[in-house]
């Protein structure tokens, strides 16, 4: 069972705090006392903070038991997760101190006027004289937060703050969470364009499908800075990286394997496009209506585009039909749609990426005896397909070369770079993608992205080491 550490603030009206009774209750519910802090003590009673490690399932029952103790009142309960979020998880810090009037005159009035005039004369100076050179906006409307759905802009803030933390810690990129209180596509596009002058890049996050497609494409077309929808392309890049290494292990080639992609929403459509761009020749997209077959017409624009691609198979049917004779299954759909019987019908040397969150398309323990390589979106199993492997290095590279956009070649280069971080000696069925804390990931991805941007002509600056 998953353990949670909670801090319970208890008030006792008794002369002596009934700690023995409290400790016995905690033990009876399978908990463990980690620490006790006295907040207030006196003749009229006392208040203590009891830090307890307990399973998620038993927490509510324990708290109810506390309420039943005579003379004891629960003031409030918090856990380490909530404590980590108190006051927000990020802040703005000046890059230099202001200690004297002279300092003030340099960074603000009157000296700042010279800098403003220099930027007015040449807007490109914004990149060298302001935070634009190293800043990214993390934009969301809170309509498709992973595992939570449409929770709205306020509830989405902690997720966007967390993303900003990862940007800074992993790639030293200054990211700002911006949650918009609108779900109107035109309003979102207008707002992002209006605030874009201060940012060097835009990371779109947790905007529901199919609106996310139009938001991203319009912003790509109408802005001159990189726009990246991480839910789509981050997932696709890590999937391709993992697949490159998985195919090495089973001695198969991308252009030869039959690949089933189940769930053709934001992430699934990007995965399909990425696979086709990388050279896949036998693709079977599947969604809630069944196989998306070549030559058919669909109302969904992405499904219709896939149906026009010659690499997409023409056979109709269900997921259970598609999986027969497949080499690779990639799931970005929902729990339980893939059965053990389906996995057994795949070709020898089969690869299953079951990435539905929080519960994958097939239970990992049930699948493992019948697959050559398994990956999920979870951290408690090997081979976690995690977008954190992508976006820090992608934007680090794009910012350093001042890319005007992120291209398919840059994404492909990022996937190859992630795959190559795992050395030949390290590569095995339990380690096909590197850890998110591997310091080589951001470095290798950013370098690969810069090289690809220069080769494609979208880099407006060539860092010295690439000249």
Legacy VTK file of the C-alpha trace (Angstrom):
# vtk DataFile Version 3.0
C-alpha trace
ASCII
DATASET POLYDATA
POINTS 467 float
0.000 0.000 0.000
1.147 3.543 -0.748
2.351 5.312 2.399
1.666 8.967 3.131
3.335 11.111 5.764
0.821 13.410 7.433
1.126 16.022 10.152
-1.878 16.065 12.508
-2.249 19.028 14.842
-4.118 17.825 17.924
-5.449 19.928 20.804
-6.032 18.320 24.200
-8.127 19.927 26.922
-6.682 17.498 29.474
-3.895 18.459 31.858
-1.726 15.705 30.439
-1.749 15.130 26.671
-3.051 11.554 26.038
-0.065 10.605 23.902
-0.167 6.941 24.896
-3.734 6.640 23.653
-2.881 8.504 20.436
0.178 6.308 19.783
-1.870 3.145 20.364
-4.482 4.309 17.855
-1.825 5.086 15.253
-0.281 1.636 15.720
-3.681 -0.088 15.471
-4.218 1.437 12.031
-0.794 0.331 10.803
0.768 3.765 11.184
4.067 4.840 12.652
4.873 7.945 14.675
7.813 9.759 13.066
7.998 12.813 15.340
6.112 14.810 17.964
6.382 18.600 18.270
4.880 20.571 21.151
3.225 23.730 19.814
1.732 24.921 23.091
1.621 23.496 26.586
-0.143 24.706 29.768
-2.476 23.868 32.611
-5.517 24.377 30.393
-4.324 21.876 27.812
-1.806 21.560 25.007
-1.361 21.375 21.251
0.989 18.956 19.515
1.915 18.193 15.926
2.121 14.432 15.387
3.941 13.354 12.223
2.604 9.967 11.122
3.485 7.582 8.316
0.317 5.705 7.296
-1.249 4.089 4.244
-3.549 6.198 2.097
-6.388 3.736 2.716
-6.192 3.958 6.534
-5.709 7.721 6.868
-9.397 8.704 7.026
-10.201 5.973 9.573
-7.367 7.083 11.860
-8.520 10.696 11.786
-12.047 9.610 12.696
-10.641 7.607 15.600
-8.871 10.706 16.919
-12.191 12.550 16.960
-13.666 9.842 19.176
-11.081 10.396 21.923
-12.607 12.430 24.746
-10.963 15.809 25.228
-9.046 15.627 21.928
-9.700 17.847 18.906
-8.097 17.751 15.480
-7.212 21.307 14.483
-5.972 20.493 11.013
-4.181 17.855 8.944
-1.507 18.386 6.327
0.880 16.102 4.507
4.321 16.600 3.042
2.890 17.098 -0.422
0.780 20.028 0.752
3.635 21.384 2.833
5.861 21.355 -0.274
3.316 23.588 -2.039
2.747 26.162 0.719
3.128 29.643 -0.750
3.845 28.211 -4.202
6.928 26.386 -5.444
8.703 29.097 -7.450
9.717 32.732 -6.991
11.423 35.534 -8.902
14.928 36.559 -7.816
16.986 39.505 -9.114
20.149 38.575 -10.995
22.103 41.318 -9.192
21.590 43.196 -5.909
20.459 46.826 -5.620
22.323 48.272 -2.637
23.077 51.885 -3.570
21.558 54.784 -5.450
24.125 54.149 -8.161
22.915 50.554 -8.515
19.353 51.836 -8.749
20.242 54.354 -11.466
21.765 51.552 -13.567
18.925 49.022 -13.413
16.036 51.489 -13.275
15.634 55.194 -13.934
17.463 57.023 -15.454
19.908 54.453 -16.892
17.258 51.994 -18.072
16.096 54.539 -20.692
19.250 53.928 -22.742
18.489 50.218 -22.853
14.862 50.829 -23.846
15.988 53.069 -26.707
18.501 50.452 -27.873
15.723 47.831 -28.035
13.383 50.262 -29.784
16.050 50.878 -32.422
16.742 47.140 -32.826
14.156 44.707 -31.359
16.679 41.852 -31.591
18.425 43.486 -28.628
15.571 42.107 -26.512
17.380 38.760 -26.585
20.587 40.176 -25.127
19.242 42.878 -22.803
16.139 41.263 -21.231
14.948 37.949 -19.809
13.545 36.974 -23.213
16.763 35.106 -24.014
16.064 32.537 -21.295
12.329 32.606 -20.591
9.471 30.274 -21.462
5.752 30.651 -20.782
3.994 27.494 -19.591
0.442 28.083 -20.867
-2.631 26.108 -19.797
-6.382 26.505 -19.459
-6.611 23.523 -17.102
-8.914 21.481 -19.335
-6.822 18.309 -19.702
-4.613 17.927 -16.637
-3.058 14.467 -16.548
-5.162 12.071 -14.508
-7.524 14.873 -13.412
-9.194 16.176 -16.581
-10.924 19.547 -16.773
-10.109 21.005 -13.344
-9.903 24.634 -14.455
-7.125 27.238 -14.386
-6.844 27.712 -10.619
-6.471 24.021 -9.834
-3.958 23.650 -12.678
-1.529 26.170 -11.159
0.398 23.632 -9.002
1.073 21.491 -12.089
2.380 24.444 -14.087
4.498 25.581 -11.139
6.000 22.098 -10.976
6.822 22.249 -14.659
8.508 25.611 -14.143
10.613 24.074 -11.360
11.764 21.291 -13.685
12.658 23.790 -16.409
14.868 25.675 -13.960
16.458 22.779 -12.130
17.185 20.613 -15.157
17.977 23.182 -17.851
18.334 26.565 -16.099
15.413 27.941 -18.111
13.254 30.594 -16.412
9.687 29.375 -16.896
6.524 31.189 -15.829
3.212 29.375 -15.166
0.327 31.162 -16.876
-3.145 29.671 -16.375
-5.863 31.253 -18.503
-9.457 31.622 -17.365
-10.905 30.936 -20.793
-11.474 27.887 -22.954
-12.125 29.884 -26.105
-9.555 29.077 -28.790
-9.486 32.594 -30.239
-9.084 34.179 -26.806
-6.246 31.824 -25.886
-4.416 32.565 -29.122
-4.952 36.313 -28.734
-3.706 36.337 -25.123
-0.597 34.267 -25.844
0.309 36.449 -28.822
-0.220 39.582 -26.716
2.159 38.454 -23.953
4.728 36.848 -26.279
7.223 39.777 -26.490
8.779 38.882 -23.132
9.153 35.165 -23.826
11.698 33.234 -25.884
9.388 30.230 -26.184
5.872 28.968 -25.478
5.158 25.590 -23.856
1.497 24.648 -24.215
0.303 22.313 -21.492
-2.898 20.443 -20.618
-5.248 22.022 -23.165
-7.871 19.522 -24.250
-8.086 17.899 -27.678
-8.982 18.833 -30.388
-8.645 22.525 -29.383
-4.964 22.024 -28.599
-4.218 21.256 -32.262
-5.599 24.566 -33.505
-4.053 26.562 -30.639
-0.612 25.136 -31.309
-0.709 25.374 -35.106
-2.036 28.930 -35.106
0.616 30.056 -32.638
3.361 28.339 -34.642
2.187 30.179 -37.758
1.641 33.559 -36.104
4.631 33.817 -33.723
8.359 33.936 -34.446
9.386 32.005 -31.317
9.236 28.234 -30.726
5.851 26.842 -29.678
5.759 23.314 -28.292
2.746 21.335 -27.067
4.460 18.992 -24.646
1.500 16.637 -24.183
1.733 15.813 -27.875
5.326 16.091 -28.930
7.114 15.447 -25.643
5.337 12.109 -25.362
5.990 11.268 -29.014
9.707 12.020 -28.719
10.230 9.852 -25.625
8.191 7.031 -27.182
10.399 7.105 -30.278
13.563 7.211 -28.146
12.417 4.185 -26.164
11.349 2.381 -29.315
14.748 2.924 -30.956
16.419 1.146 -28.051
13.749 -1.531 -27.659
14.096 -2.459 -31.337
17.842 -2.839 -30.880
17.241 -5.374 -28.137
14.831 -7.500 -30.190
16.909 -7.050 -33.368
14.148 -5.495 -35.469
14.050 -2.423 -37.713
11.559 0.438 -37.468
10.642 0.247 -41.130
9.841 -3.478 -40.869
7.716 -3.745 -37.700
3.919 -3.521 -37.488
3.015 -0.855 -34.924
-0.383 -0.471 -33.259
-1.056 2.942 -31.679
-4.147 2.837 -29.485
-5.708 6.200 -28.628
-5.384 8.816 -31.343
-5.946 11.991 -29.352
-3.345 14.688 -28.734
-0.489 12.371 -27.750
-1.498 9.501 -30.033
-1.718 11.643 -33.138
1.721 13.132 -32.452
3.151 9.650 -31.891
1.735 8.499 -35.222
3.178 11.502 -37.061
6.544 11.077 -35.339
6.706 7.383 -36.259
5.891 8.137 -39.895
8.492 10.905 -40.030
11.060 8.543 -38.517
10.420 5.933 -41.221
7.750 3.536 -39.929
6.094 1.723 -42.845
3.404 -0.369 -41.168
1.165 1.677 -38.864
-2.239 0.750 -37.424
-3.893 3.641 -35.546
-6.830 2.600 -33.341
-9.318 4.751 -31.477
-12.709 4.345 -29.837
-14.384 3.667 -33.214
-11.871 0.963 -34.093
-9.016 0.862 -36.581
-8.409 4.069 -38.525
-8.003 2.515 -41.949
-6.317 3.876 -45.054
-8.790 5.153 -47.643
-11.650 5.802 -45.194
-13.130 9.234 -44.436
-13.368 10.579 -40.885
-14.739 13.795 -39.395
-11.732 14.118 -37.086
-9.098 15.993 -39.149
-6.117 14.079 -37.743
-7.798 10.718 -38.279
-8.611 11.777 -41.830
-4.983 12.765 -42.424
-3.778 9.400 -41.127
-6.228 7.611 -43.410
-4.541 9.306 -46.368
-1.045 8.027 -45.516
0.218 5.066 -47.519
2.058 3.606 -44.498
-1.279 3.177 -42.661
-2.845 -0.242 -43.158
-6.231 -0.528 -44.883
-7.796 -3.309 -42.807
-10.763 -2.411 -40.609
-11.667 -3.886 -37.236
-11.088 -3.495 -33.511
-7.987 -3.299 -31.344
-8.213 -7.058 -30.853
-8.022 -7.505 -34.637
-5.187 -4.990 -35.012
-2.963 -6.605 -32.382
-2.771 -9.971 -34.157
0.692 -10.239 -35.711
1.801 -6.846 -34.409
5.370 -6.271 -33.232
4.739 -3.115 -31.204
1.801 -1.841 -29.143
1.790 1.803 -28.045
-1.097 2.783 -25.794
-2.142 6.291 -24.845
-5.764 5.447 -24.150
-7.328 3.943 -21.018
-6.876 1.169 -18.508
-7.741 -2.420 -19.286
-8.233 -2.250 -23.061
-5.373 -4.672 -23.783
-5.742 -8.268 -22.600
-3.161 -10.966 -21.967
-4.785 -12.954 -24.773
-4.090 -10.028 -27.131
-0.436 -9.812 -26.128
-0.013 -13.540 -26.800
-1.159 -12.963 -30.392
1.652 -10.490 -31.098
4.807 -11.537 -32.941
7.812 -12.948 -31.118
10.035 -10.221 -29.667
6.999 -8.067 -28.900
7.218 -4.572 -27.431
4.411 -3.080 -25.330
4.325 0.579 -24.283
1.209 0.816 -22.061
1.170 4.462 -21.012
-2.351 5.257 -19.838
-2.221 7.064 -16.500
-2.608 6.332 -13.682
-3.539 2.782 -14.723
-2.046 1.373 -17.945
-3.817 -0.445 -20.778
-2.697 -3.757 -19.308
-1.516 -4.567 -15.782
2.296 -4.665 -15.968
2.588 -7.770 -13.799
0.134 -9.596 -16.064
1.909 -8.486 -19.241
5.544 -9.063 -18.230
5.606 -12.860 -18.702
4.349 -12.464 -22.265
6.326 -9.502 -23.628
9.963 -8.971 -24.522
9.991 -5.320 -23.431
7.434 -3.381 -21.406
7.287 0.368 -20.780
4.665 2.412 -18.928
4.046 5.983 -17.838
4.538 4.986 -14.197
7.554 5.531 -11.990
7.115 2.281 -10.032
8.018 0.096 -13.024
11.113 0.145 -15.244
11.151 2.106 -18.519
9.020 5.098 -17.562
8.057 7.125 -20.645
8.322 10.595 -19.143
8.115 13.942 -20.951
10.628 15.396 -18.495
13.279 13.761 -20.682
12.333 16.139 -23.500
11.115 19.633 -22.751
14.040 20.977 -20.670
16.647 20.072 -23.312
14.349 20.962 -26.205
13.851 24.518 -24.964
17.456 24.868 -23.758
18.595 24.172 -27.303
15.885 26.258 -28.962
16.643 29.270 -26.736
20.412 29.005 -27.132
20.177 29.139 -30.934
17.140 31.487 -30.891
15.130 29.115 -33.050
12.088 30.622 -34.719
10.194 27.328 -34.482
10.544 23.687 -33.484
10.621 21.424 -36.524
10.081 17.719 -37.073
13.821 17.315 -37.611
14.526 18.915 -34.225
12.090 16.501 -32.571
13.668 13.519 -34.323
17.123 14.710 -33.254
15.907 14.948 -29.650
14.582 11.372 -29.759
17.855 10.054 -31.120
19.817 11.978 -28.489
17.721 10.561 -25.631
18.150 7.035 -26.968
21.919 7.481 -27.271
22.294 8.536 -23.632
21.722 4.849 -22.816
25.048 3.222 -23.730
25.368 -0.207 -25.310
26.663 -1.573 -21.995
23.676 -0.181 -20.078
20.960 -1.148 -22.554
18.693 -4.006 -21.481
14.981 -4.802 -21.366
14.606 -2.902 -18.082
16.550 0.182 -19.171
15.629 1.551 -22.591
15.334 5.219 -21.604
17.615 7.159 -19.250
16.671 8.513 -15.853
15.231 12.032 -15.824
18.038 12.911 -13.396
20.791 11.796 -15.780
22.717 15.021 -16.377
23.631 13.928 -19.897
20.024 14.107 -21.099
19.558 17.891 -21.230
23.087 18.384 -22.543
22.731 15.843 -25.354
19.195 16.869 -26.319
20.015 20.584 -26.459
23.088 19.944 -28.617
21.127 17.745 -31.017
18.313 20.309 -31.224
20.751 23.134 -31.979
22.467 21.138 -34.734
19.132 20.269 -36.321
17.906 23.881 -36.108
21.075 25.162 -37.767
20.861 22.533 -40.517
17.213 23.398 -41.186
17.792 27.149 -41.200
15.543 28.067 -38.265
18.391 29.078 -35.920
18.900 32.855 -35.719
22.043 32.496 -33.649
24.852 29.979 -33.942
26.527 29.338 -30.555
30.319 29.551 -30.707
30.900 25.816 -30.351
28.832 25.174 -33.508
30.635 27.700 -35.729
LINES 1 468
467 0 1 2 3 4 5 6 7 8 9 10 11 12 13 14 15 16 17 18 19 20 21 22 23 24 25 26 27 28 29 30 31 32 33 34 35 36 37 38 39 40 41 42 43 44 45 46 47 48 49 50 51 52 53 54 55 56 57 58 59 60 61 62 63 64 65 66 67 68 69 70 71 72 73 74 75 76 77 78 79 80 81 82 83 84 85 86 87 88 89 90 91 92 93 94 95 96 97 98 99 100 101 102 103 104 105 106 107 108 109 110 111 112 113 114 115 116 117 118 119 120 121 122 123 124 125 126 127 128 129 130 131 132 133 134 135 136 137 138 139 140 141 142 143 144 145 146 147 148 149 150 151 152 153 154 155 156 157 158 159 160 161 162 163 164 165 166 167 168 169 170 171 172 173 174 175 176 177 178 179 180 181 182 183 184 185 186 187 188 189 190 191 192 193 194 195 196 197 198 199 200 201 202 203 204 205 206 207 208 209 210 211 212 213 214 215 216 217 218 219 220 221 222 223 224 225 226 227 228 229 230 231 232 233 234 235 236 237 238 239 240 241 242 243 244 245 246 247 248 249 250 251 252 253 254 255 256 257 258 259 260 261 262 263 264 265 266 267 268 269 270 271 272 273 274 275 276 277 278 279 280 281 282 283 284 285 286 287 288 289 290 291 292 293 294 295 296 297 298 299 300 301 302 303 304 305 306 307 308 309 310 311 312 313 314 315 316 317 318 319 320 321 322 323 324 325 326 327 328 329 330 331 332 333 334 335 336 337 338 339 340 341 342 343 344 345 346 347 348 349 350 351 352 353 354 355 356 357 358 359 360 361 362 363 364 365 366 367 368 369 370 371 372 373 374 375 376 377 378 379 380 381 382 383 384 385 386 387 388 389 390 391 392 393 394 395 396 397 398 399 400 401 402 403 404 405 406 407 408 409 410 411 412 413 414 415 416 417 418 419 420 421 422 423 424 425 426 427 428 429 430 431 432 433 434 435 436 437 438 439 440 441 442 443 444 445 446 447 448 449 450 451 452 453 454 455 456 457 458 459 460 461 462 463 464 465 466
